[in-house]
Every structure is written in structure tokens, then in C-alpha cells.
Amino acid sequence: MTLDINEILADMLNAIKGSVKDDWSVVKKSANNFIQSKKDRLELLANMRITGAIDNDFFEKRLADEKEILTSELHSIAIVNKVMAQNAANAAFKVLENVITTALII
């Protein structure tokens, strides 16, 4: 299965948008920059998991690290509170986890 990282990133941004709701106009540009800056790392991580180059435990640990980084980045936006930042990061990375799970089943 070939992953379309651009589609995945767009879905991750939509998950953030749904999580922050009314504050999306404030968060949009920064969130897009944050997600785009992770593109190569997330694509590599996803492909390594799908091909079996890394096991699920290692994948989950790296995913947790990436979620923490995104949460911290979202905290830098003054309007986003701690819970909102955590929920937005969780929503974004749930998209990636679902893609990987689906790819592993196929």
C-alpha cells in the first residue's frame, strides 16, 4: 500500500480544525506549518511501520514523542489552552494511527 502523505497531513489538519472549532482561524496557519514541518519524519515513520522495519512498540513510542512535540507547538499559540492543544494533537495523530492500522490489515 502506498501512502499519500499529503492526504494524511490534510486529514490531520482537518482533525485539528474539528478539535479547536471556533478558534481555527487563529490556529490554522501555525498548525499547518507545524504539521508540514513533520512531513518527512511522519512519512518515514509510517512507511517503516507498514514495511515491518519497526515494531508497534517502537512506533507507538515515536508517535507519542511526535504528539508531545505538536502539543508543545500548539501551546505556543496564545489562544489555545492546554486541554485544547492536547485534544488537537491527539485528533491529528489518531488520523495517522488509523491509516497505519488500515494499511497493516490490507
N, C-alpha and C positions, 0 to 999 in steps of 0.2 A: 504494500500500500504506500503510495506517495502522498506525503503531507503537503498541503498548501499552507505554508506558514503565514502568508499574508491574510488568508481567510481566517485562520485560527486567531491571529492577532486582532483582526476586526471583530471577531466574536468575543474575544476577551475584553475589548473596549466597550462593546455593547453590554457586557455583563457589568462592567464598572458603571456605565451610564445608568443601567437599571437600578443599581445599588445606591447611587448618590442622588438620583432622581432630579429634584428641582435645582440642585447645585451643579448639574452637568456643565452649564455654560461657563462656570468658573473653573471647573476641573478639566474640561475637555483637552485643551492644548497641552497642559502639563502631563496628563495621563497618557495622551498619545505619544509624547516624547519619551516618557518612562517605558512604555511598552515597546516602542520601536528600538530603544537602546538595548533591549534584551533579545531582539530578534535572532541573532546568530546563536546565542547561548541556548535559547529555548528550542530552536530547531535542532541543534546538535544533541541536546538532552533527549528530546522526543525521538529522534532517529536512533540514538544509541539504545534507548529502552525498547523500541519496536524491534530492532535487529537482535536484541539479546546481548548486546555488548555490555550492558549494565543490568543488574538485577533490580527488582522492585524496591528493596530496602534502600539501596543507594539512590535510586530515582526519587523516592519519597523524601529522603534527606535533602537532596539538592533542590527539590521543589519547595520544601519548607524554607530553605535559605532564600530562594527567589521570592517567595511570598513575603518574608520578613523585609527584604530589600524594597519591594514595591510598597509595602505598608509604610516604611520609613520615608520613602519618596513622597507618598501621598500625604503624610503628616506635614510635609513642607508647605503644603497649600493651606493657608491660614483658615479657610472656611471649613475644611474637613476635620471633623473631630476624630478622636481615637477609634471609636466604635465604627464610624462610617468608613474610615481608612481600612480597618481590618476587614470589614464586610466586603468592601470593594475589591481588595486584594484576593480574598477567598473566592469571590464570584469569578474573578478573572482566571484564576488558576484552576478552578473547577472545570472550566471550559477545556483547558489543556489536558487535564486528567481524563476527562470523558473521551476526548479524541484518542488518547493513548489506549485507554481501555477498549474502545471500539476497534482500534487497529490490531490489538493483540488477539481479539476474538476472531477476526476475519481470517 
